Amino acid sequence: MQTLTLKAPAKLNLYLDVLNKRPDGFHNIETVFEKLNLFDKITLSRRKTGIKVVCRHKDVPADKRNLAHRAAQALLAKTRPNAGVQIKISKRIPVAAGLGGGSSDAASVLLGLNRLFSLKQKPRQLLEIGAKLGADVPFFLCSRSRAIGRGKGERLTSLKVKSKNWYILVIPRGLNVSTRRMYSALRIPLTKRPAGVKIVFRALEKGDLTTLDRYSYNSFEPILRKKYKQIQRIKKALKSYGAGATLVSGSGPCVFGVVASRKEAMVIGRTLGAKARNWQVIVASTFDSKKEE
């Protein structure tokens, strides 16, 4: 095998509670991850030596700043130091939006190189590398579409998908949000909030959007709403057109609304896309991992 192409799915955080700062500089969190049927395309090709990243998107670096590059470097240094690979990334997931595109690309590189070079690395070995690359990478190495993430996000409890949700993703154009600055601005309360992570998971299993609306949570959202008025405008717009739960994903700035059917999602998506030219609007649904196996 000389070339291999994989899909790298986006993710949402349907619940994200930042608990405290760890001695290693990361933060302990509780989150509910969900993969979406919105993908980057990763094409891996053998080359004689070195790692080369090719991507047309102007905001995606082609050097060691790219997480996919670092993933390839870490895995090949451990298993096949003389091997070379070209990583072509075709971007569809918006960059730096809270949708995990870079982490998903990195995870796909780990999974793909393991197949392309027959490295015979076990899942736990890939997870060890992924956890060092970034907090979201282990989730994308997980075979399930939904999982609770704890620790810095690498301790995963995966669940089978029993229901499918439809989402309207709205990303304000030109709004750059630094994850590092968001964590710096975060003021973690001393009193522990009631844990909603399990309630959110059960609501997802049952397709209970009312409960999901009540208990979905993101520690970063109050900061984002206060700092960027567009975030609140997007949430109001999604609600006014009939979306159930609305929430920021990750550290933003993507805001998503949840609906029960494709028809609802398409109608709201078309309406918002036509009325707000400064917003990128994408309709997506829960990723069905079984169809991709």
Secondary structure, DSSP 8 states (H G I E B T S, - for coil): --EEEEEEEEEEEEEEEEEEE-TTS-EEEEEEEEEEEEEEEEEEEEESSSEEEE---TTS-SSTTSHHHHHHHHHHHHH-TT-EEEEEEE--S-TTSSS-HHHHHHHHHHHHHHHHTT----HHHHHHHHHHH-TTHHHHHSSSSEEEEETTTTEEEEE------EEEEEEETT----HHHHHHH----SS-----HHHHHHHHHHT-HHHHHHH-EETTHHHHHHH-HHHHHHHHHHHHTT-S-EEE-TTSS-EEEEES-HHHHHHHHHHHHHH-TTEEEEEEEB--HHHH-
